[in-house]
Amino acid sequence: MKKSLPRFSLALLATSFLVVRAAEVVTAAPLAEAIVLTPQGGTEREDLEISRWQERAREAGVKPEVFERLGWALVAKARRTLDAGYYKLAEKTADAMDARFGASAESRLLRGHVMHNLHRFAEAETVARGLVAERGSANDFALLSDAAMEQGKLAVAIEALQQMVNLHPGIEAYSRIAHVRWLKGDLPGAIEMMEAASRAGNPRGSETQAWTLSRISLYHLQAGDASRALVVAEAAVKQAASYPPALLARGRALLALGNKEDAVGALRRAAELNPLPEYHWWLADGLRAAGQADEAVKTETLLLDRGEAADPRTLALFLATRGQKADAAVRFARAEVAARADVFSYDALAWALAANDELDAADVAMHRALAERTQDARLFLHAGEIARRRGRAEEARKHFAAARPMAGTLTPSERALLATRGDAAAFASNR
């Protein structure tokens, strides 16, 4: 799935001294167990679930299933907060399971899930292949599909997804099918399957429902229906008022409709909750569109300061779009392709290479980015600009024309670039 690397916060940074506190409770426990049994505090549903399983794990005669449930409770916390520190705690829980009970398929699945979410895709694939060979559960095939997808191994991902659907149809399978359909250019099919995923979800699973609705909102925005995208985004925010992807979806739809002030409010809140480059980029562009240039500059500074560690692919795209530090953008994008060779990483590489005036190499990378026929405005914008600079005017026009109906999915600065590519003069220069 296309997604950004979650941020790290105190959940992880505190582990250096949590062991001392935990030792007061579990004096003879291995290091990993001492860390994961340390009380986390908090009053959210996930916090209470974590506390519940920590208490159970301290009991005499505890079974491995208790630690497994604790690990997945930490994963749930990571999903809601987008804080990678909780994924690291979940990985420590897998360590504790292995130390106390011996290695198991359950601990390996938990570990593989953490690897995937921390962008250790090749490692996650290795774990998934072992699990598929050993037992072949729906969750094992899901992990294999996700890890392969992120590495651009679409045939492997689709085959594993089919096995998952055969074993356990439902929200997890339907949402993945929607993503594959979208990658393959079947936007109506993607909307159909993501709506099926939303219907199949637990009505009380507010963040999961909010995520599916956020994706549906993006699909409608891509289809050129910003009004419908806003309606769906509002439903996502109603499901989970403090869920960053839902707020981002609302902000994007509002910008597409020209409601800059309300868009900035939603985007500012989203970036406060999840200060990743994608969120800062949208906020900065929204602020500029609303005439708040000073705050936009501050937001972009945060993006530049945190981007390399948090999401180098988006940072590379941002730098190339702004025409800044093109050599650094190329370096970040190459590193992403090495670990995550999907169409979006190749697009980032192509765009960064073009910004660095390496047009031959940009052409090659852009060809890889378009190989799956993904219908995405950013891919078409970049492909059109590279073709234009290579002197292929007719090809450039076709790509720009393909991007325009989907322009609502672009940031305002990207839309501004696309708007300049509609006249004959735009094709007369290679710059």
Summary of the structure (lengths in Angstrom):
residues: 431
radius of gyration: 22.3
end to end distance: 33.7
largest distance: 77.1
contacts: 1541
relative contact order: 0.06
helix: 76%
strand: 0%
